[in-house]
Amino acid sequence: MLETIKEPWPWYVAGALIGLTVPYLLLVGNKSFGISSSLRHLCAACLPANISFFKYDWKKEAWNLFFVGGIAVGAFIAAQFLSDPNPMVLAEPTAEYLASKGITDTGHLLPAEIFSWDQLFTLRGLIFFVFGGFLVGFGTRYAGGCTSGHAIMGLSSMQWPSLVATVMFMVGGITMTWFILPLLLSL
């Protein structure tokens, strides 16, 4: 059983389980799946400031904070006790391409040549961490939700704006992967 949990699950099992959270949340509590609004709820709960954006009954959405906390606890358990000790395996062309850009640490999800404290104060690190983080936060707020909220909850409830948002997420991801990332890796 433990070995089954440690292995990557097939997409048709993991995807179905993720997808089943949508009807579960709707049937159990008439709640929408999504986590991008959790920061707003947390700020509304913790900041006594007189900011209109945070003036709402955040306690009605407290379940969302427990949901995010469960994700964090689950991630910790998975990383500490269920992770695969073997190095990550990349396709050979991908590994060769990354090596041509100076990235040789391909055994982990976060290569040290990009994601390390030393890289934080370089131009590439500034773009990846600060500018990239800002764009993710701004885009999530501007789109009214993140990829999981739109692609899982929004599409399953047949919301037209979620289809547009999901298509634009894909266009943005493809543009980043094929056109912008090669430029950033060359910095």
VODO-175949 format. One record per residue: x, y, z of N, C-alpha, C, O in turn; residue in one letter. Coordinates in Angstrom, 2 decimals, always signed. Example, Ala and Ser with C-alpha at 12.3 -4.5 7.8 and 13.67 -1.06 7.14 Angstrom:
! residues 2
{node {+13.19; -5.69; +7.80}; {+12.30; -4.50; +7.80}; {+13.20; -3.30; +7.80}; {+14.24; -3.32; +8.46}; "A"} {node {+12.85; -2.25; +7.08}; {+13.67; -1.06; +7.14}; {+12.90; +0.03; +7.87}; {+13.41; +1.14; +8.04}; "S"} 
END
This chain:
! residues 187
{node {+0.82; -1.21; +0.00}; {+0.00; +0.00; +0.00}; {+0.85; +1.26; +0.00}; {+0.59; +2.19; -0.76}; "M"} {node {+1.89; +1.28; +0.87}; {+2.76; +2.45; +0.95}; {+3.50; +2.68; -0.35}; {+3.70; +3.82; -0.77}; "L"} {node {+3.91; +1.59; -1.01}; {+4.61; +1.73; -2.29}; {+3.67; +2.31; -3.35}; {+4.11; +3.09; -4.20}; "E"} {node {+2.40; +1.95; -3.31}; {+1.43; +2.49; -4.26}; {+1.27; +3.99; -4.06}; {+1.17; +4.75; -5.03}; "T"} {node {+1.26; +4.43; -2.81}; {+1.12; +5.86; -2.53}; {+2.36; +6.62; -2.98}; {+2.26; +7.76; -3.42}; "I"} {node {+3.54; +6.01; -2.86}; {+4.78; +6.69; -3.23}; {+4.93; +6.87; -4.73}; {+5.59; +7.82; -5.17}; "K"} {node {+4.35; +6.00; -5.51}; {+4.50; +6.07; -6.97}; {+3.57; +7.14; -7.54}; {+2.52; +7.44; -6.96}; "E"} {node {+3.95; +7.73; -8.69}; {+3.02; +8.66; -9.35}; {+1.76; +7.91; -9.78}; {+1.84; +6.80; -10.31}; "P"} {node {+0.63; +8.51; -9.54}; {-0.63; +7.88; -9.90}; {-0.97; +8.18; -11.36}; {-0.61; +9.24; -11.87}; "W"} {node {-1.66; +7.26; -12.01}; {-2.06; +7.54; -13.40}; {-2.97; +8.77; -13.46}; {-3.70; +9.07; -12.52}; "P"} {node {-2.92; +9.47; -14.58}; {-3.70; +10.70; -14.72}; {-5.18; +10.44; -14.54}; {-5.90; +11.29; -14.00}; "W"} {node {-5.66; +9.27; -15.00}; {-7.09; +9.02; -14.92}; {-7.56; +8.75; -13.49}; {-8.75; +8.86; -13.20}; "Y"} {node {-6.64; +8.42; -12.59}; {-6.99; +8.26; -11.18}; {-6.86; +9.60; -10.45}; {-7.79; +10.05; -9.78}; "V"} {node {-5.68; +10.23; -10.60}; {-5.45; +11.50; -9.90}; {-6.41; +12.57; -10.41}; {-6.97; +13.33; -9.62}; "A"} {node {-6.60; +12.63; -11.73}; {-7.50; +13.64; -12.29}; {-8.94; +13.44; -11.84}; {-9.64; +14.40; -11.53}; "G"} {node {-9.36; +12.19; -11.78}; {-10.73; +11.92; -11.33}; {-10.92; +12.30; -9.86}; {-11.95; +12.85; -9.48}; "A"} {node {-9.91; +12.00; -9.04}; {-10.01; +12.38; -7.62}; {-10.07; +13.89; -7.44}; {-10.85; +14.40; -6.63}; "L"} {node {-9.23; +14.60; -8.19}; {-9.27; +16.07; -8.11}; {-10.63; +16.57; -8.61}; {-11.22; +17.46; -8.01}; "I"} {node {-11.09; +15.99; -9.71}; {-12.38; +16.42; -10.25}; {-13.54; +16.14; -9.32}; {-14.52; +16.89; -9.31}; "G"} {node {-13.45; +15.08; -8.55}; {-14.55; +14.76; -7.62}; {-14.66; +15.74; -6.46}; {-15.67; +15.78; -5.77}; "L"} {node {-13.61; +16.53; -6.24}; {-13.72; +17.54; -5.18}; {-14.77; +18.59; -5.52}; {-15.38; +19.17; -4.63}; "T"} {node {-14.99; +18.83; -6.82}; {-15.97; +19.85; -7.22}; {-17.38; +19.46; -6.80}; {-18.03; +20.23; -6.10}; "V"} {node {-17.89; +18.29; -7.21}; {-19.24; +17.94; -6.76}; {-19.32; +17.74; -5.24}; {-20.34; +18.02; -4.62}; "P"} {node {-18.22; +17.24; -4.65}; {-18.23; +17.06; -3.20}; {-18.43; +18.39; -2.49}; {-19.28; +18.51; -1.60}; "Y"} {node {-17.64; +19.40; -2.88}; {-17.77; +20.71; -2.24}; {-19.14; +21.33; -2.49}; {-19.71; +21.97; -1.61}; "L"} {node {-19.65; +21.14; -3.71}; {-20.97; +21.72; -4.03}; {-22.07; +21.01; -3.24}; {-22.98; +21.66; -2.73}; "L"} {node {-22.00; +19.69; -3.15}; {-23.05; +18.94; -2.47}; {-22.99; +19.08; -0.95}; {-24.02; +19.18; -0.29}; "L"} {node {-21.79; +19.09; -0.42}; {-21.65; +19.13; +1.04}; {-21.90; +20.53; +1.60}; {-22.60; +20.69; +2.60}; "V"} {node {-21.33; +21.54; +0.96}; {-21.45; +22.86; +1.55}; {-21.76; +23.99; +0.59}; {-21.70; +25.16; +0.96}; "G"} {node {-22.09; +23.65; -0.67}; {-22.33; +24.68; -1.70}; {-21.13; +25.63; -1.79}; {-21.30; +26.84; -1.83}; "N"} {node {-19.93; +25.05; -1.81}; {-18.69; +25.81; -1.86}; {-18.02; +25.64; -3.22}; {-18.20; +24.62; -3.88}; "K"} {node {-17.25; +26.65; -3.62}; {-16.51; +26.59; -4.87}; {-15.08; +26.20; -4.59}; {-14.46; +26.67; -3.63}; "S"} {node {-14.55; +25.31; -5.44}; {-13.16; +24.88; -5.32}; {-12.24; +26.00; -5.79}; {-12.51; +26.65; -6.80}; "F"} {node {-11.17; +26.24; -5.06}; {-10.20; +27.26; -5.42}; {-9.45; +27.70; -4.17}; {-9.98; +27.65; -3.06}; "G"} {node {-8.21; +28.14; -4.37}; {-7.42; +28.54; -3.22}; {-6.85; +29.94; -3.35}; {-6.26; +30.45; -2.40}; "I"} {node {-7.00; +30.57; -4.51}; {-6.35; +31.86; -4.70}; {-6.93; +32.96; -3.82}; {-6.25; +33.96; -3.57}; "S"} {node {-8.14; +32.82; -3.35}; {-8.73; +33.83; -2.48}; {-8.34; +33.64; -1.02}; {-8.74; +34.43; -0.16}; "S"} {node {-7.55; +32.61; -0.73}; {-7.18; +32.33; +0.66}; {-6.35; +33.44; +1.27}; {-6.50; +33.75; +2.45}; "S"} {node {-5.48; +34.07; +0.48}; {-4.66; +35.16; +1.01}; {-5.55; +36.32; +1.43}; {-5.31; +36.96; +2.46}; "L"} {node {-6.58; +36.60; +0.64}; {-7.53; +37.66; +1.01}; {-8.23; +37.33; +2.32}; {-8.36; +38.19; +3.19}; "R"} {node {-8.68; +36.08; +2.46}; {-9.34; +35.67; +3.70}; {-8.38; +35.78; +4.89}; {-8.76; +36.22; +5.97}; "H"} {node {-7.14; +35.36; +4.67}; {-6.15; +35.42; +5.75}; {-5.87; +36.86; +6.15}; {-5.77; +37.18; +7.33}; "L"} {node {-5.73; +37.73; +5.16}; {-5.49; +39.15; +5.45}; {-6.70; +39.76; +6.16}; {-6.53; +40.53; +7.10}; "C"} {node {-7.90; +39.42; +5.71}; {-9.10; +39.95; +6.35}; {-9.21; +39.48; +7.80}; {-9.71; +40.21; +8.66}; "A"} {node {-8.73; +38.26; +8.07}; {-8.80; +37.73; +9.43}; {-7.73; +38.33; +10.32}; {-7.97; +38.54; +11.51}; "A"} {node {-6.57; +38.62; +9.76}; {-5.43; +39.04; +10.59}; {-5.19; +40.55; +10.62}; {-4.63; +41.06; +11.59}; "C"} {node {-5.62; +41.27; +9.58}; {-5.34; +42.71; +9.52}; {-6.56; +43.49; +10.00}; {-7.62; +43.44; +9.37}; "L"} {node {-6.42; +44.20; +11.10}; {-7.55; +45.00; +11.57}; {-7.67; +46.33; +10.84}; {-8.47; +47.18; +11.24}; "P"} {node {-6.90; +46.53; +9.78}; {-6.91; +47.82; +9.07}; {-8.29; +48.11; +8.49}; {-9.10; +47.21; +8.28}; "A"} {node {-8.51; +49.36; +8.24}; {-9.79; +49.82; +7.71}; {-9.74; +49.85; +6.17}; {-9.94; +50.90; +5.56}; "N"} {node {-9.48; +48.70; +5.58}; {-9.36; +48.59; +4.12}; {-10.65; +47.95; +3.60}; {-11.03; +46.86; +4.03}; "I"} {node {-11.30; +48.62; +2.66}; {-12.61; +48.14; +2.20}; {-12.53; +46.75; +1.55}; {-13.47; +45.96; +1.65}; "S"} {node {-11.39; +46.45; +0.90}; {-11.23; +45.15; +0.24}; {-11.30; +44.00; +1.24}; {-11.72; +42.89; +0.90}; "F"} {node {-10.89; +44.27; +2.47}; {-10.88; +43.23; +3.50}; {-12.09; +43.29; +4.43}; {-12.16; +42.55; +5.40}; "F"} {node {-13.03; +44.16; +4.13}; {-14.22; +44.28; +4.98}; {-15.32; +43.38; +4.42}; {-16.09; +43.80; +3.56}; "K"} {node {-15.39; +42.19; +4.90}; {-16.44; +41.24; +4.55}; {-16.42; +40.15; +5.62}; {-15.51; +40.11; +6.45}; "Y"} {node {-17.40; +39.29; +5.60}; {-17.48; +38.24; +6.60}; {-16.58; +37.08; +6.18}; {-17.03; +36.11; +5.57}; "D"} {node {-15.30; +37.20; +6.52}; {-14.33; +36.17; +6.12}; {-14.60; +34.85; +6.82}; {-14.15; +33.80; +6.35}; "W"} {node {-15.34; +34.88; +7.93}; {-15.59; +33.63; +8.66}; {-16.44; +32.65; +7.85}; {-16.37; +31.44; +8.07}; "K"} {node {-17.24; +33.18; +6.91}; {-18.02; +32.28; +6.06}; {-17.11; +31.47; +5.14}; {-17.49; +30.39; +4.67}; "K"} {node {-15.91; +31.99; +4.89}; {-14.95; +31.31; +4.02}; {-13.82; +30.67; +4.80}; {-12.79; +30.32; +4.23}; "E"} {node {-13.98; +30.51; +6.10}; {-12.92; +29.94; +6.93}; {-12.58; +28.51; +6.51}; {-11.45; +28.06; +6.68}; "A"} {node {-13.57; +27.79; +5.95}; {-13.30; +26.42; +5.49}; {-12.15; +26.42; +4.47}; {-11.37; +25.47; +4.41}; "W"} {node {-12.07; +27.50; +3.68}; {-11.04; +27.59; +2.65}; {-9.65; +27.63; +3.28}; {-8.71; +27.07; +2.74}; "N"} {node {-9.53; +28.29; +4.43}; {-8.24; +28.35; +5.12}; {-7.84; +26.97; +5.64}; {-6.67; +26.60; +5.60}; "L"} {node {-8.82; +26.22; +6.12}; {-8.53; +24.84; +6.55}; {-8.13; +23.97; +5.35}; {-7.26; +23.11; +5.45}; "F"} {node {-8.79; +24.21; +4.23}; {-8.47; +23.48; +3.00}; {-7.01; +23.74; +2.60}; {-6.28; +22.81; +2.28}; "F"} {node {-6.61; +25.01; +2.61}; {-5.23; +25.37; +2.26}; {-4.25; +24.81; +3.29}; {-3.17; +24.34; +2.93}; "V"} {node {-4.64; +24.86; +4.57}; {-3.79; +24.27; +5.60}; {-3.61; +22.78; +5.39}; {-2.52; +22.24; +5.61}; "G"} {node {-4.69; +22.10; +4.96}; {-4.60; +20.68; +4.67}; {-3.67; +20.39; +3.50}; {-2.96; +19.39; +3.49}; "G"} {node {-3.69; +21.27; +2.52}; {-2.77; +21.12; +1.39}; {-1.33; +21.24; +1.86}; {-0.46; +20.46; +1.46}; "I"} {node {-1.07; +22.21; +2.73}; {+0.30; +22.41; +3.23}; {+0.74; +21.21; +4.08}; {+1.88; +20.75; +3.95}; "A"} {node {-0.13; +20.72; +4.93}; {+0.22; +19.55; +5.76}; {+0.43; +18.32; +4.88}; {+1.37; +17.55; +5.09}; "V"} {node {-0.44; +18.14; +3.90}; {-0.29; +17.01; +2.98}; {+1.00; +17.09; +2.18}; {+1.66; +16.08; +1.96}; "G"} {node {+1.35; +18.29; +1.75}; {+2.61; +18.47; +1.00}; {+3.80; +18.15; +1.89}; {+4.77; +17.53; +1.43}; "A"} {node {+3.74; +18.57; +3.15}; {+4.85; +18.27; +4.07}; {+4.99; +16.77; +4.27}; {+6.09; +16.22; +4.21}; "F"} {node {+3.87; +16.10; +4.52}; {+3.91; +14.64; +4.72}; {+4.43; +13.94; +3.47}; {+5.25; +13.03; +3.56}; "I"} {node {+3.95; +14.38; +2.31}; {+4.41; +13.75; +1.07}; {+5.90; +13.97; +0.85}; {+6.61; +13.05; +0.45}; "A"} {node {+6.38; +15.19; +1.12}; {+7.80; +15.48; +0.91}; {+8.69; +14.75; +1.90}; {+9.78; +14.31; +1.55}; "A"} {node {+8.22; +14.63; +3.14}; {+9.07; +14.02; +4.17}; {+9.02; +12.50; +4.17}; {+10.04; +11.85; +4.43}; "Q"} {node {+7.87; +11.92; +3.87}; {+7.71; +10.48; +4.07}; {+7.36; +9.68; +2.82}; {+7.51; +8.46; +2.80}; "F"} {node {+6.89; +10.36; +1.80}; {+6.41; +9.62; +0.63}; {+7.16; +9.94; -0.65}; {+6.81; +9.43; -1.72}; "L"} {node {+8.18; +10.76; -0.57}; {+8.87; +11.17; -1.80}; {+9.75; +10.05; -2.33}; {+10.24; +9.20; -1.58}; "S"} {node {+9.93; +10.08; -3.61}; {+10.77; +9.10; -4.30}; {+12.23; +9.53; -4.12}; {+12.59; +10.63; -4.54}; "D"} {node {+13.08; +8.69; -3.52}; {+14.47; +9.11; -3.29}; {+15.31; +9.14; -4.57}; {+16.41; +9.70; -4.57}; "P"} {node {+14.81; +8.57; -5.63}; {+15.58; +8.55; -6.88}; {+15.55; +9.92; -7.54}; {+14.56; +10.65; -7.41}; "N"} {node {+16.63; +10.28; -8.24}; {+16.64; +11.59; -8.91}; {+15.57; +11.63; -10.00}; {+15.21; +10.62; -10.59}; "P"} {node {+15.09; +12.84; -10.23}; {+14.08; +13.03; -11.27}; {+14.70; +12.72; -12.64}; {+15.86; +13.06; -12.90}; "M"} {node {+13.95; +12.11; -13.50}; {+14.45; +11.74; -14.82}; {+13.80; +12.65; -15.86}; {+12.58; +12.71; -15.98}; "V"} {node {+14.64; +13.36; -16.59}; {+14.17; +14.21; -17.69}; {+14.40; +13.50; -19.00}; {+15.26; +12.64; -19.12}; "L"} {node {+13.61; +13.88; -19.99}; {+13.87; +13.38; -21.34}; {+15.24; +13.89; -21.78}; {+15.63; +15.01; -21.46}; "A"} {node {+15.95; +13.06; -22.51}; {+17.32; +13.40; -22.90}; {+17.41; +14.72; -23.67}; {+18.30; +15.52; -23.39}; "E"} {node {+16.51; +14.98; -24.63}; {+16.59; +16.29; -25.33}; {+16.39; +17.47; -24.38}; {+17.03; +18.51; -24.54}; "P"} {node {+15.52; +17.32; -23.41}; {+15.29; +18.40; -22.44}; {+16.53; +18.62; -21.60}; {+16.95; +19.76; -21.38}; "T"} {node {+17.14; +17.52; -21.11}; {+18.35; +17.64; -20.30}; {+19.48; +18.28; -21.11}; {+20.23; +19.11; -20.59}; "A"} {node {+19.60; +17.91; -22.39}; {+20.63; +18.51; -23.24}; {+20.37; +19.99; -23.46}; {+21.30; +20.80; -23.44}; "E"} {node {+19.12; +20.35; -23.68}; {+18.78; +21.76; -23.89}; {+19.10; +22.57; -22.64}; {+19.72; +23.64; -22.73}; "Y"} {node {+18.69; +22.06; -21.47}; {+18.96; +22.79; -20.23}; {+20.46; +22.90; -19.99}; {+20.93; +23.93; -19.51}; "L"} {node {+21.22; +21.86; -20.30}; {+22.67; +21.91; -20.14}; {+23.28; +22.98; -21.04}; {+24.24; +23.63; -20.66}; "A"} {node {+22.70; +23.15; -22.24}; {+23.21; +24.19; -23.14}; {+22.95; +25.59; -22.59}; {+23.61; +26.55; -22.98}; "S"} {node {+21.99; +25.70; -21.68}; {+21.68; +26.98; -21.03}; {+22.35; +27.10; -19.66}; {+22.10; +28.04; -18.92}; "K"} {node {+23.23; +26.13; -19.33}; {+23.96; +26.20; -18.07}; {+23.26; +25.58; -16.89}; {+23.67; +25.78; -15.74}; "G"} {node {+22.19; +24.83; -17.14}; {+21.45; +24.19; -16.04}; {+21.74; +22.70; -16.07}; {+21.25; +21.97; -16.93}; "I"} {node {+22.55; +22.27; -15.13}; {+22.95; +20.87; -15.09}; {+22.34; +20.13; -13.91}; {+22.37; +18.90; -13.88}; "T"} {node {+21.78; +20.85; -12.95}; {+21.15; +20.22; -11.79}; {+19.72; +19.83; -12.15}; {+18.78; +20.54; -11.79}; "D"} {node {+19.56; +18.74; -12.85}; {+18.23; +18.32; -13.32}; {+17.67; +17.16; -12.50}; {+16.68; +16.55; -12.89}; "T"} {node {+18.30; +16.85; -11.39}; {+17.82; +15.75; -10.56}; {+16.72; +16.17; -9.59}; {+16.11; +15.33; -8.92}; "G"} {node {+16.45; +17.49; -9.52}; {+15.45; +18.00; -8.61}; {+14.44; +18.85; -9.38}; {+14.69; +19.26; -10.52}; "H"} {node {+13.31; +19.12; -8.74}; {+12.31; +19.96; -9.39}; {+12.76; +21.41; -9.52}; {+12.35; +22.11; -10.45}; "L"} {node {+13.60; +21.87; -8.60}; {+14.06; +23.25; -8.61}; {+15.58; +23.28; -8.79}; {+16.31; +23.13; -7.82}; "L"} {node {+16.05; +23.46; -10.01}; {+17.50; +23.46; -10.23}; {+18.17; +24.62; -9.48}; {+17.69; +25.75; -9.47}; "P"} {node {+19.29; +24.29; -8.85}; {+20.00; +25.29; -8.05}; {+20.53; +26.43; -8.91}; {+20.76; +27.53; -8.39}; "A"} {node {+20.73; +26.21; -10.20}; {+21.21; +27.28; -11.07}; {+20.17; +28.38; -11.26}; {+20.49; +29.47; -11.74}; "E"} {node {+18.92; +28.11; -10.88}; {+17.86; +29.12; -10.97}; {+17.30; +29.45; -9.59}; {+17.18; +30.61; -9.22}; "I"} {node {+16.97; +28.42; -8.84}; {+16.27; +28.61; -7.58}; {+17.20; +28.40; -6.39}; {+17.22; +27.34; -5.78}; "F"} {node {+17.97; +29.42; -6.09}; {+18.84; +29.38; -4.91}; {+18.99; +30.82; -4.41}; {+18.67; +31.77; -5.11}; "S"} {node {+19.48; +30.95; -3.19}; {+19.67; +32.29; -2.61}; {+20.71; +33.06; -3.40}; {+20.61; +34.28; -3.52}; "W"} {node {+21.71; +32.36; -3.94}; {+22.74; +33.05; -4.73}; {+22.14; +33.68; -5.98}; {+22.58; +34.74; -6.41}; "D"} {node {+21.15; +33.02; -6.56}; {+20.54; +33.51; -7.80}; {+19.54; +34.63; -7.56}; {+19.18; +35.35; -8.49}; "Q"} {node {+19.08; +34.78; -6.32}; {+18.04; +35.76; -6.03}; {+18.45; +37.18; -6.38}; {+17.62; +37.98; -6.81}; "L"} {node {+19.72; +37.50; -6.21}; {+20.18; +38.87; -6.44}; {+20.82; +39.07; -7.80}; {+21.55; +40.04; -8.00}; "F"} {node {+20.55; +38.17; -8.73}; {+20.99; +38.35; -10.10}; {+19.81; +38.86; -10.92}; {+18.67; +38.84; -10.46}; "T"} {node {+20.09; +39.32; -12.13}; {+19.01; +39.81; -12.99}; {+18.01; +38.69; -13.27}; {+16.79; +38.90; -13.23}; "L"} {node {+18.53; +37.50; -13.57}; {+17.64; +36.37; -13.84}; {+16.81; +36.01; -12.61}; {+15.62; +35.73; -12.73}; "R"} {node {+17.43; +36.01; -11.44}; {+16.71; +35.71; -10.21}; {+15.66; +36.76; -9.91}; {+14.56; +36.44; -9.47}; "G"} {node {+16.00; +38.02; -10.15}; {+15.04; +39.10; -9.92}; {+13.82; +38.93; -10.81}; {+12.68; +39.11; -10.38}; "L"} {node {+14.07; +38.57; -12.06}; {+12.95; +38.37; -12.99}; {+12.12; +37.15; -12.59}; {+10.89; +37.22; -12.55}; "I"} {node {+12.80; +36.05; -12.29}; {+12.07; +34.83; -11.93}; {+11.27; +35.01; -10.64}; {+10.09; +34.69; -10.59}; "F"} {node {+11.92; +35.51; -9.59}; {+11.30; +35.54; -8.28}; {+10.38; +36.74; -8.09}; {+9.20; +36.58; -7.75}; "F"} {node {+10.89; +37.92; -8.31}; {+10.13; +39.13; -7.98}; {+9.12; +39.45; -9.07}; {+7.92; +39.53; -8.81}; "V"} {node {+9.59; +39.63; -10.29}; {+8.68; +39.98; -11.38}; {+7.71; +38.83; -11.67}; {+6.52; +39.06; -11.86}; "F"} {node {+8.23; +37.61; -11.71}; {+7.36; +36.46; -11.95}; {+6.33; +36.27; -10.86}; {+5.17; +35.98; -11.14}; "G"} {node {+6.75; +36.44; -9.62}; {+5.80; +36.33; -8.51}; {+4.73; +37.40; -8.56}; {+3.56; +37.13; -8.30}; "G"} {node {+5.15; +38.62; -8.91}; {+4.17; +39.70; -9.04}; {+3.16; +39.38; -10.14}; {+1.96; +39.57; -9.95}; "F"} {node {+3.65; +38.90; -11.29}; {+2.75; +38.59; -12.40}; {+1.76; +37.48; -12.04}; {+0.60; +37.54; -12.43}; "L"} {node {+2.22; +36.48; -11.32}; {+1.32; +35.40; -10.90}; {+0.23; +35.95; -10.00}; {-0.95; +35.64; -10.18}; "V"} {node {+0.62; +36.75; -9.02}; {-0.37; +37.32; -8.10}; {-1.31; +38.28; -8.81}; {-2.53; +38.24; -8.59}; "G"} {node {-0.76; +39.15; -9.64}; {-1.59; +40.11; -10.37}; {-2.54; +39.38; -11.32}; {-3.73; +39.70; -11.39}; "F"} {node {-2.00; +38.42; -12.06}; {-2.83; +37.69; -13.02}; {-3.95; +36.92; -12.34}; {-5.07; +36.88; -12.84}; "G"} {node {-3.65; +36.33; -11.21}; {-4.68; +35.60; -10.48}; {-5.78; +36.53; -10.01}; {-6.96; +36.21; -10.11}; "T"} {node {-5.41; +37.67; -9.51}; {-6.40; +38.63; -9.04}; {-7.18; +39.21; -10.22}; {-8.40; +39.34; -10.16}; "R"} {node {-6.47; +39.55; -11.29}; {-7.11; +40.16; -12.46}; {-8.09; +39.19; -13.13}; {-9.14; +39.60; -13.61}; "Y"} {node {-7.72; +37.90; -13.15}; {-8.58; +36.90; -13.79}; {-9.69; +36.41; -12.86}; {-10.54; +35.63; -13.28}; "A"} {node {-9.68; +36.86; -11.63}; {-10.72; +36.44; -10.69}; {-10.54; +35.01; -10.22}; {-11.51; +34.36; -9.82}; "G"} {node {-9.32; +34.51; -10.26}; {-9.06; +33.16; -9.79}; {-7.82; +32.58; -10.44}; {-7.27; +33.15; -11.38}; "G"} {node {-7.39; +31.45; -9.93}; {-6.17; +30.82; -10.43}; {-6.53; +29.69; -11.40}; {-7.70; +29.49; -11.74}; "C"} {node {-5.52; +28.98; -11.82}; {-5.74; +27.91; -12.79}; {-6.66; +26.83; -12.24}; {-7.53; +26.33; -12.96}; "T"} {node {-6.48; +26.46; -10.99}; {-7.32; +25.39; -10.44}; {-8.76; +25.86; -10.31}; {-9.69; +25.10; -10.60}; "S"} {node {-8.96; +27.09; -9.87}; {-10.32; +27.59; -9.71}; {-11.06; +27.66; -11.03}; {-12.22; +27.26; -11.12}; "G"} {node {-10.39; +28.18; -12.06}; {-11.04; +28.30; -13.36}; {-11.12; +26.96; -14.09}; {-12.17; +26.58; -14.59}; "H"} {node {-9.98; +26.24; -14.15}; {-9.93; +25.03; -14.96}; {-10.70; +23.87; -14.34}; {-11.27; +23.05; -15.06}; "A"} {node {-10.72; +23.79; -13.03}; {-11.42; +22.67; -12.39}; {-12.85; +23.06; -12.03}; {-13.80; +22.41; -12.47}; "I"} {node {-12.99; +24.10; -11.25}; {-14.33; +24.48; -10.80}; {-15.13; +25.21; -11.89}; {-16.28; +24.88; -12.15}; "M"} {node {-14.49; +26.19; -12.50}; {-15.20; +27.01; -13.48}; {-15.65; +26.22; -14.70}; {-16.80; +26.35; -15.13}; "G"} {node {-14.76; +25.40; -15.26}; {-15.14; +24.63; -16.45}; {-16.18; +23.57; -16.11}; {-17.08; +23.32; -16.91}; "L"} {node {-16.07; +22.95; -14.94}; {-17.04; +21.91; -14.60}; {-18.42; +22.49; -14.33}; {-19.42; +21.77; -14.42}; "S"} {node {-18.49; +23.77; -14.00}; {-19.81; +24.40; -13.82}; {-20.20; +25.24; -15.04}; {-21.09; +26.08; -14.96}; "S"} {node {-19.51; +24.99; -16.17}; {-19.86; +25.57; -17.48}; {-19.85; +27.10; -17.47}; {-20.75; +27.73; -18.01}; "M"} {node {-18.83; +27.68; -16.86}; {-18.73; +29.13; -16.83}; {-17.87; +29.62; -17.99}; {-16.71; +29.24; -18.12}; "Q"} {node {-18.45; +30.46; -18.83}; {-17.78; +30.99; -20.00}; {-16.49; +31.75; -19.64}; {-15.48; +31.52; -20.30}; "W"} {node {-16.48; +32.62; -18.64}; {-15.23; +33.31; -18.29}; {-14.11; +32.35; -17.89}; {-12.94; +32.64; -18.12}; "P"} {node {-14.46; +31.22; -17.29}; {-13.43; +30.26; -16.91}; {-12.83; +29.59; -18.14}; {-11.64; +29.26; -18.14}; "S"} {node {-13.64; +29.38; -19.18}; {-13.10; +28.82; -20.43}; {-12.11; +29.80; -21.05}; {-11.03; +29.41; -21.48}; "L"} {node {-12.49; +31.07; -21.09}; {-11.58; +32.09; -21.64}; {-10.31; +32.16; -20.81}; {-9.21; +32.20; -21.36}; "V"} {node {-10.45; +32.17; -19.47}; {-9.28; +32.23; -18.60}; {-8.38; +31.01; -18.80}; {-7.16; +31.16; -18.86}; "A"} {node {-8.96; +29.84; -18.90}; {-8.16; +28.61; -19.06}; {-7.42; +28.61; -20.40}; {-6.25; +28.23; -20.47}; "T"} {node {-8.11; +29.03; -21.45}; {-7.44; +29.11; -22.76}; {-6.28; +30.10; -22.68}; {-5.20; +29.83; -23.21}; "V"} {node {-6.50; +31.23; -22.02}; {-5.42; +32.22; -21.92}; {-4.28; +31.73; -21.03}; {-3.13; +32.07; -21.27}; "M"} {node {-4.59; +30.91; -20.00}; {-3.52; +30.31; -19.20}; {-2.64; +29.43; -20.10}; {-1.41; +29.47; -20.01}; "F"} {node {-3.28; +28.66; -20.96}; {-2.52; +27.76; -21.85}; {-1.70; +28.57; -22.85}; {-0.54; +28.25; -23.09}; "M"} {node {-2.29; +29.61; -23.43}; {-1.56; +30.46; -24.38}; {-0.37; +31.11; -23.67}; {+0.73; +31.17; -24.23}; "V"} {node {-0.59; +31.59; -22.46}; {+0.51; +32.19; -21.70}; {+1.61; +31.20; -21.38}; {+2.79; +31.53; -21.46}; "G"} {node {+1.22; +29.98; -21.01}; {+2.21; +28.96; -20.70}; {+3.04; +28.56; -21.92}; {+4.26; +28.40; -21.83}; "G"} {node {+2.37; +28.41; -23.05}; {+3.09; +28.05; -24.28}; {+4.01; +29.19; -24.70}; {+5.15; +28.95; -25.09}; "I"} {node {+3.51; +30.42; -24.62}; {+4.35; +31.58; -24.99}; {+5.56; +31.66; -24.08}; {+6.68; +31.92; -24.54}; "T"} {node {+5.35; +31.46; -22.80}; {+6.46; +31.51; -21.85}; {+7.47; +30.42; -22.14}; {+8.67; +30.68; -22.18}; "M"} {node {+6.99; +29.20; -22.36}; {+7.90; +28.07; -22.55}; {+8.71; +28.19; -23.83}; {+9.92; +27.94; -23.83}; "T"} {node {+8.06; +28.58; -24.91}; {+8.74; +28.57; -26.21}; {+9.45; +29.86; -26.57}; {+10.40; +29.83; -27.35}; "W"} {node {+9.02; +30.99; -26.04}; {+9.58; +32.26; -26.50}; {+10.29; +33.06; -25.40}; {+11.34; +33.65; -25.66}; "F"} {node {+9.74; +33.09; -24.20}; {+10.32; +33.97; -23.17}; {+11.35; +33.23; -22.31}; {+12.41; +33.78; -22.01}; "I"} {node {+11.04; +32.00; -21.92}; {+11.98; +31.24; -21.07}; {+13.36; +31.07; -21.71}; {+14.36; +31.23; -21.01}; "L"} {node {+13.45; +30.75; -23.01}; {+14.80; +30.67; -23.60}; {+15.59; +31.96; -23.46}; {+16.81; +31.92; -23.27}; "P"} {node {+14.91; +33.11; -23.56}; {+15.60; +34.38; -23.39}; {+16.06; +34.56; -21.95}; {+17.18; +35.02; -21.70}; "L"} {node {+15.19; +34.20; -21.01}; {+15.55; +34.36; -19.59}; {+16.68; +33.43; -19.19}; {+17.54; +33.81; -18.39}; "L"} {node {+16.69; +32.22; -19.73}; {+17.76; +31.28; -19.39}; {+19.10; +31.71; -19.97}; {+20.15; +31.27; -19.52}; "L"} {node {+19.06; +32.59; -20.98}; {+20.30; +33.07; -21.58}; {+20.91; +34.23; -20.81}; {+22.03; +34.64; -21.11}; "S"} {node {+20.20; +34.78; -19.84}; {+20.72; +35.93; -19.08}; {+21.90; +35.52; -18.22}; {+22.46; +36.35; -17.51}; "L"} 
END
